Amino acid sequence: MSDTLWWSCADCGSYAELPAEESEGFDIGCPDCRSPMTAQWFWDDRAGEAA
């Protein structure tokens, strides 16, 4: 699985979880109000990896 970025919109409060490799470094427009979204959190999804 890939790293994930959590995005939020300051104008309307919408949230989106997007793959980092497809969204990091890009301007992401809010799907609800078209204002720019801000990357909030970044994490490495390690589900499914053997311990």
ModelCIF file with pLDDT and N, C-alpha, C, O atoms, coordinates in Angstrom:
data_MODEL
#
_entry.id   MODEL 
#
_entity.id                         1 
_entity.type                       polymer 
_entity.pdbx_number_of_molecules   1 
#
_entity_poly.entity_id                      1 
_entity_poly.type                           'polypeptide(L)' 
_entity_poly.nstd_linkage                   no 
_entity_poly.nstd_monomer                   no 
_entity_poly.pdbx_seq_one_letter_code       MSDTLWWSCADCGSYAELPAEESEGFDIGCPDCRSPMTAQWFWDDRAGEAA 
_entity_poly.pdbx_seq_one_letter_code_can   MSDTLWWSCADCGSYAELPAEESEGFDIGCPDCRSPMTAQWFWDDRAGEAA 
_entity_poly.pdbx_strand_id                 A 
#
loop_
_entity_poly_seq.entity_id 
_entity_poly_seq.num 
_entity_poly_seq.mon_id 
_entity_poly_seq.hetero 
1 1  MET n 
1 2  SER n 
1 3  ASP n 
1 4  THR n 
1 5  LEU n 
1 6  TRP n 
1 7  TRP n 
1 8  SER n 
1 9  CYS n 
1 10 ALA n 
1 11 ASP n 
1 12 CYS n 
1 13 GLY n 
1 14 SER n 
1 15 TYR n 
1 16 ALA n 
1 17 GLU n 
1 18 LEU n 
1 19 PRO n 
1 20 ALA n 
1 21 GLU n 
1 22 GLU n 
1 23 SER n 
1 24 GLU n 
1 25 GLY n 
1 26 PHE n 
1 27 ASP n 
1 28 ILE n 
1 29 GLY n 
1 30 CYS n 
1 31 PRO n 
1 32 ASP n 
1 33 CYS n 
1 34 ARG n 
1 35 SER n 
1 36 PRO n 
1 37 MET n 
1 38 THR n 
1 39 ALA n 
1 40 GLN n 
1 41 TRP n 
1 42 PHE n 
1 43 TRP n 
1 44 ASP n 
1 45 ASP n 
1 46 ARG n 
1 47 ALA n 
1 48 GLY n 
1 49 GLU n 
1 50 ALA n 
1 51 ALA n 
#
_struct_asym.id          A 
_struct_asym.entity_id   1 
#
loop_
_ma_qa_metric.id 
_ma_qa_metric.mode 
_ma_qa_metric.name 
_ma_qa_metric.software_group_id 
_ma_qa_metric.type 
1 global pLDDT . pLDDT 
2 local  pLDDT . pLDDT 
#
_ma_qa_metric_global.metric_id      1 
_ma_qa_metric_global.metric_value   81.08 
_ma_qa_metric_global.model_id       1 
_ma_qa_metric_global.ordinal_id     1 
#
loop_
_ma_qa_metric_local.label_asym_id 
_ma_qa_metric_local.label_comp_id 
_ma_qa_metric_local.label_seq_id 
_ma_qa_metric_local.metric_id 
_ma_qa_metric_local.metric_value 
_ma_qa_metric_local.model_id 
_ma_qa_metric_local.ordinal_id 
A MET 1  2 37.00 1 1  
A SER 2  2 54.00 1 2  
A ASP 3  2 85.00 1 3  
A THR 4  2 84.00 1 4  
A LEU 5  2 86.00 1 5  
A TRP 6  2 89.00 1 6  
A TRP 7  2 92.00 1 7  
A SER 8  2 95.00 1 8  
A CYS 9  2 96.00 1 9  
A ALA 10 2 94.00 1 10 
A ASP 11 2 96.00 1 11 
A CYS 12 2 96.00 1 12 
A GLY 13 2 94.00 1 13 
A SER 14 2 95.00 1 14 
A TYR 15 2 92.00 1 15 
A ALA 16 2 90.00 1 16 
A GLU 17 2 89.00 1 17 
A LEU 18 2 88.00 1 18 
A PRO 19 2 88.00 1 19 
A ALA 20 2 83.00 1 20 
A GLU 21 2 81.00 1 21 
A GLU 22 2 81.00 1 22 
A SER 23 2 83.00 1 23 
A GLU 24 2 78.00 1 24 
A GLY 25 2 80.00 1 25 
A PHE 26 2 84.00 1 26 
A ASP 27 2 90.00 1 27 
A ILE 28 2 90.00 1 28 
A GLY 29 2 93.00 1 29 
A CYS 30 2 94.00 1 30 
A PRO 31 2 90.00 1 31 
A ASP 32 2 94.00 1 32 
A CYS 33 2 96.00 1 33 
A ARG 34 2 92.00 1 34 
A SER 35 2 96.00 1 35 
A PRO 36 2 95.00 1 36 
A MET 37 2 94.00 1 37 
A THR 38 2 92.00 1 38 
A ALA 39 2 88.00 1 39 
A GLN 40 2 85.00 1 40 
A TRP 41 2 75.00 1 41 
A PHE 42 2 68.00 1 42 
A TRP 43 2 63.00 1 43 
A ASP 44 2 65.00 1 44 
A ASP 45 2 54.00 1 45 
A ARG 46 2 53.00 1 46 
A ALA 47 2 55.00 1 47 
A GLY 48 2 53.00 1 48 
A GLU 49 2 53.00 1 49 
A ALA 50 2 50.00 1 50 
A ALA 51 2 47.00 1 51 
#
loop_
_atom_site.group_PDB 
_atom_site.id 
_atom_site.type_symbol 
_atom_site.label_atom_id 
_atom_site.label_alt_id 
_atom_site.label_comp_id 
_atom_site.label_asym_id 
_atom_site.label_entity_id 
_atom_site.label_seq_id 
_atom_site.pdbx_PDB_ins_code 
_atom_site.Cartn_x 
_atom_site.Cartn_y 
_atom_site.Cartn_z 
_atom_site.occupancy 
_atom_site.B_iso_or_equiv 
_atom_site.pdbx_formal_charge 
_atom_site.auth_seq_id 
_atom_site.auth_comp_id 
_atom_site.auth_asym_id 
_atom_site.auth_atom_id 
_atom_site.pdbx_PDB_model_num 
ATOM 1   N N  . MET A 1 1  ? 0.828   -1.184 0.000  1.00 37.00 ? 1  MET A N  1 
ATOM 2   C CA . MET A 1 1  ? 0.000   0.000  0.000  1.00 37.00 ? 1  MET A CA 1 
ATOM 3   C C  . MET A 1 1  ? 0.875   1.251  0.000  1.00 37.00 ? 1  MET A C  1 
ATOM 4   O O  . MET A 1 1  ? 2.048   1.196  0.369  1.00 37.00 ? 1  MET A O  1 
ATOM 5   N N  . SER A 1 2  ? 0.307   2.358  -0.408 1.00 54.00 ? 2  SER A N  1 
ATOM 6   C CA . SER A 1 2  ? 1.088   3.573  -0.555 1.00 54.00 ? 2  SER A CA 1 
ATOM 7   C C  . SER A 1 2  ? 0.884   4.526  0.618  1.00 54.00 ? 2  SER A C  1 
ATOM 8   O O  . SER A 1 2  ? -0.035  4.375  1.423  1.00 54.00 ? 2  SER A O  1 
ATOM 9   N N  . ASP A 1 3  ? 1.768   5.505  0.684  1.00 85.00 ? 3  ASP A N  1 
ATOM 10  C CA . ASP A 1 3  ? 1.621   6.566  1.685  1.00 85.00 ? 3  ASP A CA 1 
ATOM 11  C C  . ASP A 1 3  ? 0.376   7.373  1.365  1.00 85.00 ? 3  ASP A C  1 
ATOM 12  O O  . ASP A 1 3  ? -0.039  7.457  0.209  1.00 85.00 ? 3  ASP A O  1 
ATOM 13  N N  . THR A 1 4  ? -0.215  7.963  2.382  1.00 84.00 ? 4  THR A N  1 
ATOM 14  C CA . THR A 1 4  ? -1.475  8.679  2.243  1.00 84.00 ? 4  THR A CA 1 
ATOM 15  C C  . THR A 1 4  ? -1.365  10.084 2.810  1.00 84.00 ? 4  THR A C  1 
ATOM 16  O O  . THR A 1 4  ? -0.712  10.297 3.831  1.00 84.00 ? 4  THR A O  1 
ATOM 17  N N  . LEU A 1 5  ? -2.005  11.047 2.146  1.00 86.00 ? 5  LEU A N  1 
ATOM 18  C CA . LEU A 1 5  ? -2.121  12.415 2.654  1.00 86.00 ? 5  LEU A CA 1 
ATOM 19  C C  . LEU A 1 5  ? -3.576  12.686 2.982  1.00 86.00 ? 5  LEU A C  1 
ATOM 20  O O  . LEU A 1 5  ? -4.470  12.296 2.231  1.00 86.00 ? 5  LEU A O  1 
ATOM 21  N N  . TRP A 1 6  ? -3.814  13.351 4.095  1.00 89.00 ? 6  TRP A N  1 
ATOM 22  C CA . TRP A 1 6  ? -5.153  13.746 4.511  1.00 89.00 ? 6  TRP A CA 1 
ATOM 23  C C  . TRP A 1 6  ? -5.275  15.236 4.246  1.00 89.00 ? 6  TRP A C  1 
ATOM 24  O O  . TRP A 1 6  ? -4.495  16.024 4.782  1.00 89.00 ? 6  TRP A O  1 
ATOM 25  N N  . TRP A 1 7  ? -6.242  15.633 3.427  1.00 92.00 ? 7  TRP A N  1 
ATOM 26  C CA . TRP A 1 7  ? -6.439  17.015 3.017  1.00 92.00 ? 7  TRP A CA 1 
ATOM 27  C C  . TRP A 1 7  ? -7.688  17.577 3.675  1.00 92.00 ? 7  TRP A C  1 
ATOM 28  O O  . TRP A 1 7  ? -8.635  16.838 3.944  1.00 92.00 ? 7  TRP A O  1 
ATOM 29  N N  . SER A 1 8  ? -7.699  18.906 3.943  1.00 95.00 ? 8  SER A N  1 
ATOM 30  C CA . SER A 1 8  ? -8.898  19.543 4.470  1.00 95.00 ? 8  SER A CA 1 
ATOM 31  C C  . SER A 1 8  ? -9.104  20.900 3.805  1.00 95.00 ? 8  SER A C  1 
ATOM 32  O O  . SER A 1 8  ? -8.161  21.511 3.302  1.00 95.00 ? 8  SER A O  1 
ATOM 33  N N  . CYS A 1 9  ? -10.354 21.358 3.813  1.00 96.00 ? 9  CYS A N  1 
ATOM 34  C CA . CYS A 1 9  ? -10.717 22.639 3.243  1.00 96.00 ? 9  CYS A CA 1 
ATOM 35  C C  . CYS A 1 9  ? -11.073 23.594 4.386  1.00 96.00 ? 9  CYS A C  1 
ATOM 36  O O  . CYS A 1 9  ? -11.977 23.318 5.175  1.00 96.00 ? 9  CYS A O  1 
ATOM 37  N N  . ALA A 1 10 ? -10.368 24.701 4.465  1.00 94.00 ? 10 ALA A N  1 
ATOM 38  C CA . ALA A 1 10 ? -10.618 25.678 5.526  1.00 94.00 ? 10 ALA A CA 1 
ATOM 39  C C  . ALA A 1 10 ? -11.942 26.414 5.321  1.00 94.00 ? 10 ALA A C  1 
ATOM 40  O O  . ALA A 1 10 ? -12.535 26.898 6.286  1.00 94.00 ? 10 ALA A O  1 
ATOM 41  N N  . ASP A 1 11 ? -12.410 26.503 4.077  1.00 96.00 ? 11 ASP A N  1 
ATOM 42  C CA . ASP A 1 11 ? -13.633 27.249 3.795  1.00 96.00 ? 11 ASP A CA 1 
ATOM 43  C C  . ASP A 1 11 ? -14.912 26.489 4.152  1.00 96.00 ? 11 ASP A C  1 
ATOM 44  O O  . ASP A 1 11 ? -15.817 27.056 4.763  1.00 96.00 ? 11 ASP A O  1 
ATOM 45  N N  . CYS A 1 12 ? -14.992 25.207 3.775  1.00 96.00 ? 12 CYS A N  1 
ATOM 46  C CA . CYS A 1 12 ? -16.244 24.479 4.018  1.00 96.00 ? 12 CYS A CA 1 
ATOM 47  C C  . CYS A 1 12 ? -16.095 23.293 4.974  1.00 96.00 ? 12 CYS A C  1 
ATOM 48  O O  . CYS A 1 12 ? -17.094 22.706 5.388  1.00 96.00 ? 12 CYS A O  1 
ATOM 49  N N  . GLY A 1 13 ? -14.850 22.934 5.328  1.00 94.00 ? 13 GLY A N  1 
ATOM 50  C CA . GLY A 1 13 ? -14.636 21.860 6.292  1.00 94.00 ? 13 GLY A CA 1 
ATOM 51  C C  . GLY A 1 13 ? -14.591 20.459 5.716  1.00 94.00 ? 13 GLY A C  1 
ATOM 52  O O  . GLY A 1 13 ? -14.556 19.494 6.479  1.00 94.00 ? 13 GLY A O  1 
ATOM 53  N N  . SER A 1 14 ? -14.589 20.310 4.401  1.00 95.00 ? 14 SER A N  1 
ATOM 54  C CA . SER A 1 14 ? -14.519 18.982 3.789  1.00 95.00 ? 14 SER A CA 1 
ATOM 55  C C  . SER A 1 14 ? -13.144 18.365 4.010  1.00 95.00 ? 14 SER A C  1 
ATOM 56  O O  . SER A 1 14 ? -12.147 19.068 4.171  1.00 95.00 ? 14 SER A O  1 
ATOM 57  N N  . TYR A 1 15 ? -13.114 17.039 4.014  1.00 92.00 ? 15 TYR A N  1 
ATOM 58  C CA . TYR A 1 15 ? -11.864 16.295 4.155  1.00 92.00 ? 15 TYR A CA 1 
ATOM 59  C C  . TYR A 1 15 ? -11.735 15.305 3.016  1.00 92.00 ? 15 TYR A C  1 
ATOM 60  O O  . TYR A 1 15 ? -12.734 14.847 2.462  1.00 92.00 ? 15 TYR A O  1 
ATOM 61  N N  . ALA A 1 16 ? -10.492 14.975 2.665  1.00 90.00 ? 16 ALA A N  1 
ATOM 62  C CA . ALA A 1 16 ? -10.232 13.972 1.639  1.00 90.00 ? 16 ALA A CA 1 
ATOM 63  C C  . ALA A 1 16 ? -8.955  13.228 1.979  1.00 90.00 ? 16 ALA A C  1 
ATOM 64  O O  . ALA A 1 16 ? -7.982  13.824 2.443  1.00 90.00 ? 16 ALA A O  1 
ATOM 65  N N  . GLU A 1 17 ? -8.961  11.936 1.750  1.00 89.00 ? 17 GLU A N  1 
ATOM 66  C CA . GLU A 1 17 ? -7.791  11.096 1.929  1.00 89.00 ? 17 GLU A CA 1 
ATOM 67  C C  . GLU A 1 17 ? -7.339  10.673 0.537  1.00 89.00 ? 17 GLU A C  1 
ATOM 68  O O  . GLU A 1 17 ? -8.073  9.994  -0.181 1.00 89.00 ? 17 GLU A O  1 
ATOM 69  N N  . LEU A 1 18 ? -6.113  11.081 0.156  1.00 88.00 ? 18 LEU A N  1 
ATOM 70  C CA . LEU A 1 18 ? -5.627  10.826 -1.196 1.00 88.00 ? 18 LEU A CA 1 
ATOM 71  C C  . LEU A 1 18 ? -4.257  10.166 -1.157 1.00 88.00 ? 18 LEU A C  1 
ATOM 72  O O  . LEU A 1 18 ? -3.490  10.398 -0.222 1.00 88.00 ? 18 LEU A O  1 
ATOM 73  N N  . PRO A 1 19 ? -3.933  9.340  -2.161 1.00 88.00 ? 19 PRO A N  1 
ATOM 74  C CA . PRO A 1 19 ? -2.595  8.755  -2.234 1.00 88.00 ? 19 PRO A CA 1 
ATOM 75  C C  . PRO A 1 19 ? -1.542  9.851  -2.367 1.00 88.00 ? 19 PRO A C  1 
ATOM 76  O O  . PRO A 1 19 ? -1.682  10.744 -3.202 1.00 88.00 ? 19 PRO A O  1 
ATOM 77  N N  . ALA A 1 20 ? -0.495  9.792  -1.557 1.00 83.00 ? 20 ALA A N  1 
ATOM 78  C CA . ALA A 1 20 ? 0.540   10.825 -1.563 1.00 83.00 ? 20 ALA A CA 1 
ATOM 79  C C  . ALA A 1 20 ? 1.216   10.932 -2.920 1.00 83.00 ? 20 ALA A C  1 
ATOM 80  O O  . ALA A 1 20 ? 1.501   12.037 -3.383 1.00 83.00 ? 20 ALA A O  1 
ATOM 81  N N  . GLU A 1 21 ? 1.472   9.809  -3.559 1.00 81.00 ? 21 GLU A N  1 
ATOM 82  C CA . GLU A 1 21 ? 2.187   9.836  -4.833 1.00 81.00 ? 21 GLU A CA 1 
ATOM 83  C C  . GLU A 1 21 ? 1.395   10.541 -5.930 1.00 81.00 ? 21 GLU A C  1 
ATOM 84  O O  . GLU A 1 21 ? 1.979   10.988 -6.917 1.00 81.00 ? 21 GLU A O  1 
ATOM 85  N N  . GLU A 1 22 ? 0.085   10.647 -5.777 1.00 81.00 ? 22 GLU A N  1 
ATOM 86  C CA . GLU A 1 22 ? -0.753  11.314 -6.769 1.00 81.00 ? 22 GLU A CA 1 
ATOM 87  C C  . GLU A 1 22 ? -1.144  12.734 -6.379 1.00 81.00 ? 22 GLU A C  1 
ATOM 88  O O  . GLU A 1 22 ? -1.657  13.476 -7.217 1.00 81.00 ? 22 GLU A O  1 
ATOM 89  N N  . SER A 1 23 ? -0.913  13.136 -5.113 1.00 83.00 ? 23 SER A N  1 
ATOM 90  C CA . SER A 1 23 ? -1.386  14.449 -4.672 1.00 83.00 ? 23 SER A CA 1 
ATOM 91  C C  . SER A 1 23 ? -0.317  15.342 -4.065 1.00 83.00 ? 23 SER A C  1 
ATOM 92  O O  . SER A 1 23 ? -0.484  16.562 -4.055 1.00 83.00 ? 23 SER A O  1 
ATOM 93  N N  . GLU A 1 24 ? 0.769   14.784 -3.561 1.00 78.00 ? 24 GLU A N  1 
ATOM 94  C CA . GLU A 1 24 ? 1.801   15.590 -2.906 1.00 78.00 ? 24 GLU A CA 1 
ATOM 95  C C  . GLU A 1 24 ? 2.433   16.556 -3.904 1.00 78.00 ? 24 GLU A C  1 
ATOM 96  O O  . GLU A 1 24 ? 2.826   16.162 -5.002 1.00 78.00 ? 24 GLU A O  1 
ATOM 97  N N  . GLY A 1 25 ? 2.526   17.828 -3.508 1.00 80.00 ? 25 GLY A N  1 
ATOM 98  C CA . GLY A 1 25 ? 3.124   18.841 -4.359 1.00 80.00 ? 25 GLY A CA 1 
ATOM 99  C C  . GLY A 1 25 ? 2.169   19.475 -5.358 1.00 80.00 ? 25 GLY A C  1 
ATOM 100 O O  . GLY A 1 25 ? 2.579   20.327 -6.146 1.00 80.00 ? 25 GLY A O  1 
ATOM 101 N N  . PHE A 1 26 ? 0.904   19.075 -5.340 1.00 84.00 ? 26 PHE A N  1 
ATOM 102 C CA . PHE A 1 26 ? -0.099  19.618 -6.251 1.00 84.00 ? 26 PHE A CA 1 
ATOM 103 C C  . PHE A 1 26 ? -1.081  20.503 -5.490 1.00 84.00 ? 26 PHE A C  1 
ATOM 104 O O  . PHE A 1 26 ? -1.243  20.368 -4.277 1.00 84.00 ? 26 PHE A O  1 
ATOM 105 N N  . ASP A 1 27 ? -1.728  21.398 -6.209 1.00 90.00 ? 27 ASP A N  1 
ATOM 106 C CA . ASP A 1 27 ? -2.831  22.175 -5.651 1.00 90.00 ? 27 ASP A CA 1 
ATOM 107 C C  . ASP A 1 27 ? -4.086  21.328 -5.796 1.00 90.00 ? 27 ASP A C  1 
ATOM 108 O O  . ASP A 1 27 ? -4.474  20.976 -6.909 1.00 90.00 ? 27 ASP A O  1 
ATOM 109 N N  . ILE A 1 28 ? -4.719  21.001 -4.682 1.00 90.00 ? 28 ILE A N  1 
ATOM 110 C CA . ILE A 1 28 ? -5.922  20.173 -4.696 1.00 90.00 ? 28 ILE A CA 1 
ATOM 111 C C  . ILE A 1 28 ? -7.113  21.076 -4.421 1.00 90.00 ? 28 ILE A C  1 
ATOM 112 O O  . ILE A 1 28 ? -7.167  21.737 -3.383 1.00 90.00 ? 28 ILE A O  1 
ATOM 113 N N  . GLY A 1 29 ? -8.061  21.110 -5.338 1.00 93.00 ? 29 GLY A N  1 
ATOM 114 C CA . GLY A 1 29 ? -9.278  21.892 -5.166 1.00 93.00 ? 29 GLY A CA 1 
ATOM 115 C C  . GLY A 1 29 ? -10.335 21.089 -4.430 1.00 93.00 ? 29 GLY A C  1 
ATOM 116 O O  . GLY A 1 29 ? -10.494 19.894 -4.677 1.00 93.00 ? 29 GLY A O  1 
ATOM 117 N N  . CYS A 1 30 ? -11.045 21.727 -3.542 1.00 94.00 ? 30 CYS A N  1 
ATOM 118 C CA . CYS A 1 30 ? -12.117 21.076 -2.794 1.00 94.00 ? 30 CYS A CA 1 
ATOM 119 C C  . CYS A 1 30 ? -13.224 20.645 -3.763 1.00 94.00 ? 30 CYS A C  1 
ATOM 120 O O  . CYS A 1 30 ? -13.649 21.442 -4.600 1.00 94.00 ? 30 CYS A O  1 
ATOM 121 N N  . PRO A 1 31 ? -13.691 19.410 -3.662 1.00 90.00 ? 31 PRO A N  1 
ATOM 122 C CA . PRO A 1 31 ? -14.762 18.950 -4.548 1.00 90.00 ? 31 PRO A CA 1 
ATOM 123 C C  . PRO A 1 31 ? -16.119 19.578 -4.213 1.00 90.00 ? 31 PRO A C  1 
ATOM 124 O O  . PRO A 1 31 ? -17.037 19.542 -5.033 1.00 90.00 ? 31 PRO A O  1 
ATOM 125 N N  . ASP A 1 32 ? -16.250 20.154 -3.010 1.00 94.00 ? 32 ASP A N  1 
ATOM 126 C CA . ASP A 1 32 ? -17.525 20.722 -2.594 1.00 94.00 ? 32 ASP A CA 1 
ATOM 127 C C  . ASP A 1 32 ? -17.654 22.219 -2.902 1.00 94.00 ? 32 ASP A C  1 
ATOM 128 O O  . ASP A 1 32 ? -18.718 22.681 -3.314 1.00 94.00 ? 32 ASP A O  1 
ATOM 129 N N  . CYS A 1 33 ? -16.559 22.977 -2.700 1.00 96.00 ? 33 CYS A N  1 
ATOM 130 C CA . CYS A 1 33 ? -16.672 24.432 -2.890 1.00 96.00 ? 33 CYS A CA 1 
ATOM 131 C C  . CYS A 1 33 ? -15.600 25.006 -3.819 1.00 96.00 ? 33 CYS A C  1 
ATOM 132 O O  . CYS A 1 33 ? -15.611 26.206 -4.094 1.00 96.00 ? 33 CYS A O  1 
ATOM 133 N N  . ARG A 1 34 ? -14.694 24.192 -4.296 1.00 92.00 ? 34 ARG A N  1 
ATOM 134 C CA . ARG A 1 34 ? -13.622 24.576 -5.229 1.00 92.00 ? 34 ARG A CA 1 
ATOM 135 C C  . ARG A 1 34 ? -12.534 25.468 -4.626 1.00 92.00 ? 34 ARG A C  1 
ATOM 136 O O  . ARG A 1 34 ? -11.676 25.960 -5.357 1.00 92.00 ? 34 ARG A O  1 
ATOM 137 N N  . SER A 1 35 ? -12.552 25.684 -3.320 1.00 96.00 ? 35 SER A N  1 
ATOM 138 C CA . SER A 1 35 ? -11.455 26.400 -2.659 1.00 96.00 ? 35 SER A CA 1 
ATOM 139 C C  . SER A 1 35 ? -10.254 25.459 -2.571 1.00 96.00 ? 35 SER A C  1 
ATOM 140 O O  . SER A 1 35 ? -10.421 24.243 -2.658 1.00 96.00 ? 35 SER A O  1 
ATOM 141 N N  . PRO A 1 36 ? -9.051  25.999 -2.401 1.00 95.00 ? 36 PRO A N  1 
ATOM 142 C CA . PRO A 1 36 ? -7.878  25.124 -2.279 1.00 95.00 ? 36 PRO A CA 1 
ATOM 143 C C  . PRO A 1 36 ? -7.895  24.348 -0.962 1.00 95.00 ? 36 PRO A C  1 
ATOM 144 O O  . PRO A 1 36 ? -8.263  24.879 0.086  1.00 95.00 ? 36 PRO A O  1 
ATOM 145 N N  . MET A 1 37 ? -7.491  23.088 -1.040 1.00 94.00 ? 37 MET A N  1 
ATOM 146 C CA . MET A 1 37 ? -7.382  22.257 0.161  1.00 94.00 ? 37 MET A CA 1 
ATOM 147 C C  . MET A 1 37 ? -5.943  22.291 0.650  1.00 94.00 ? 37 MET A C  1 
ATOM 148 O O  . MET A 1 37 ? -5.024  22.597 -0.109 1.00 94.00 ? 37 MET A O  1 
ATOM 149 N N  . THR A 1 38 ? -5.757  21.972 1.934  1.00 92.00 ? 38 THR A N  1 
ATOM 150 C CA . THR A 1 38 ? -4.450  21.982 2.569  1.00 92.00 ? 38 THR A CA 1 
ATOM 151 C C  . THR A 1 38 ? -4.124  20.582 3.071  1.00 92.00 ? 38 THR A C  1 
ATOM 152 O O  . THR A 1 38 ? -4.961  19.927 3.692  1.00 92.00 ? 38 THR A O  1 
ATOM 153 N N  . ALA A 1 39 ? -2.892  20.122 2.796  1.00 88.00 ? 39 ALA A N  1 
ATOM 154 C CA . ALA A 1 39 ? -2.458  18.829 3.315  1.00 88.00 ? 39 ALA A CA 1 
ATOM 155 C C  . ALA A 1 39 ? -2.289  18.935 4.824  1.00 88.00 ? 39 ALA A C  1 
ATOM 156 O O  . ALA A 1 39 ? -1.588  19.824 5.308  1.00 88.00 ? 39 ALA A O  1 
ATOM 157 N N  . GLN A 1 40 ? -2.926  18.034 5.574  1.00 85.00 ? 40 GLN A N  1 
ATOM 158 C CA . GLN A 1 40 ? -2.908  18.088 7.030  1.00 85.00 ? 40 GLN A CA 1 
ATOM 159 C C  . GLN A 1 40 ? -1.991  17.047 7.648  1.00 85.00 ? 40 GLN A C  1 
ATOM 160 O O  . GLN A 1 40 ? -1.135  17.380 8.467  1.00 85.00 ? 40 GLN A O  1 
ATOM 161 N N  . TRP A 1 41 ? -2.161  15.804 7.267  1.00 75.00 ? 41 TRP A N  1 
ATOM 162 C CA . TRP A 1 41 ? -1.405  14.716 7.866  1.00 75.00 ? 41 TRP A CA 1 
ATOM 163 C C  . TRP A 1 41 ? -0.875  13.810 6.782  1.00 75.00 ? 41 TRP A C  1 
ATOM 164 O O  . TRP A 1 41 ? -1.456  13.683 5.704  1.00 75.00 ? 41 TRP A O  1 
ATOM 165 N N  . PHE A 1 42 ? 0.246   13.180 7.094  1.00 68.00 ? 42 PHE A N  1 
ATOM 166 C CA . PHE A 1 42 ? 0.888   12.238 6.187  1.00 68.00 ? 42 PHE A CA 1 
ATOM 167 C C  . PHE A 1 42 ? 1.218   10.994 7.003  1.00 68.00 ? 42 PHE A C  1 
ATOM 168 O O  . PHE A 1 42 ? 1.790   11.094 8.088  1.00 68.00 ? 42 PHE A O  1 
ATOM 169 N N  . TRP A 1 43 ? 0.863   9.834  6.489  1.00 63.00 ? 43 TRP A N  1 
ATOM 170 C CA . TRP A 1 43 ? 1.244   8.615  7.193  1.00 63.00 ? 43 TRP A CA 1 
ATOM 171 C C  . TRP A 1 43 ? 1.525   7.502  6.207  1.00 63.00 ? 43 TRP A C  1 
ATOM 172 O O  . TRP A 1 43 ? 1.065   7.507  5.065  1.00 63.00 ? 43 TRP A O  1 
ATOM 173 N N  . ASP A 1 44 ? 2.292   6.558  6.693  1.00 65.00 ? 44 ASP A N  1 
ATOM 174 C CA . ASP A 1 44 ? 2.688   5.405  5.901  1.00 65.00 ? 44 ASP A CA 1 
ATOM 175 C C  . ASP A 1 44 ? 1.753   4.271  6.270  1.00 65.00 ? 44 ASP A C  1 
ATOM 176 O O  . ASP A 1 44 ? 1.753   3.827  7.418  1.00 65.00 ? 44 ASP A O  1 
ATOM 177 N N  . ASP A 1 45 ? 0.963   3.796  5.335  1.00 54.00 ? 45 ASP A N  1 
ATOM 178 C CA . ASP A 1 45 ? 0.002   2.726  5.586  1.00 54.00 ? 45 ASP A CA 1 
ATOM 179 C C  . ASP A 1 45 ? 0.740   1.392  5.485  1.00 54.00 ? 45 ASP A C  1 
ATOM 180 O O  . ASP A 1 45 ? 1.104   0.955  4.394  1.00 54.00 ? 45 ASP A O  1 
ATOM 181 N N  . ARG A 1 46 ? 0.950   0.765  6.610  1.00 53.00 ? 46 ARG A N  1 
ATOM 182 C CA . ARG A 1 46 ? 1.699   -0.492 6.651  1.00 53.00 ? 46 ARG A CA 1 
ATOM 183 C C  . ARG A 1 46 ? 0.795   -1.689 6.921  1.00 53.00 ? 46 ARG A C  1 
ATOM 184 O O  . ARG A 1 46 ? 1.282   -2.757 7.292  1.00 53.00 ? 46 ARG A O  1 
ATOM 185 N N  . ALA A 1 47 ? -0.497  -1.529 6.741  1.00 55.00 ? 47 ALA A N  1 
ATOM 186 C CA . ALA A 1 47 ? -1.426  -2.640 6.938  1.00 55.00 ? 47 ALA A CA 1 
ATOM 187 C C  . ALA A 1 47 ? -1.077  -3.759 5.955  1.00 55.00 ? 47 ALA A C  1 
ATOM 188 O O  . ALA A 1 47 ? -0.828  -3.512 4.775  1.00 55.00 ? 47 ALA A O  1 
ATOM 189 N N  . GLY A 1 48 ? -1.066  -4.946 6.445  1.00 53.00 ? 48 GLY A N  1 
ATOM 190 C CA . GLY A 1 48 ? -0.781  -6.086 5.582  1.00 53.00 ? 48 GLY A CA 1 
ATOM 191 C C  . GLY A 1 48 ? 0.681   -6.489 5.561  1.00 53.00 ? 48 GLY A C  1 
ATOM 192 O O  . GLY A 1 48 ? 1.019   -7.525 4.989  1.00 53.00 ? 48 GLY A O  1 
ATOM 193 N N  . GLU A 1 49 ? 1.570   -5.689 6.176  1.00 53.00 ? 49 GLU A N  1 
ATOM 194 C CA . GLU A 1 49 ? 2.973   -6.077 6.236  1.00 53.00 ? 49 GLU A CA 1 
ATOM 195 C C  . GLU A 1 49 ? 3.168   -7.065 7.371  1.00 53.00 ? 49 GLU A C  1 
ATOM 196 O O  . GLU A 1 49 ? 2.523   -6.963 8.415  1.00 53.00 ? 49 GLU A O  1 
ATOM 197 N N  . ALA A 1 50 ? 4.049   -8.010 7.164  1.00 50.00 ? 50 ALA A N  1 
ATOM 198 C CA . ALA A 1 50 ? 4.360   -8.990 8.207  1.00 50.00 ? 50 ALA A CA 1 
ATOM 199 C C  . ALA A 1 50 ? 5.180   -8.333 9.296  1.00 50.00 ? 50 ALA A C  1 
ATOM 200 O O  . ALA A 1 50 ? 6.049   -7.506 9.018  1.00 50.00 ? 50 ALA A O  1 
ATOM 201 N N  . ALA A 1 51 ? 4.906   -8.700 10.525 1.00 47.00 ? 51 ALA A N  1 
ATOM 202 C CA . ALA A 1 51 ? 5.629   -8.126 11.665 1.00 47.00 ? 51 ALA A CA 1 
ATOM 203 C C  . ALA A 1 51 ? 6.970   -8.779 11.839 1.00 47.00 ? 51 ALA A C  1 
ATOM 204 O O  . ALA A 1 51 ? 7.717   -8.422 12.751 1.00 47.00 ? 51 ALA A O  1 
#
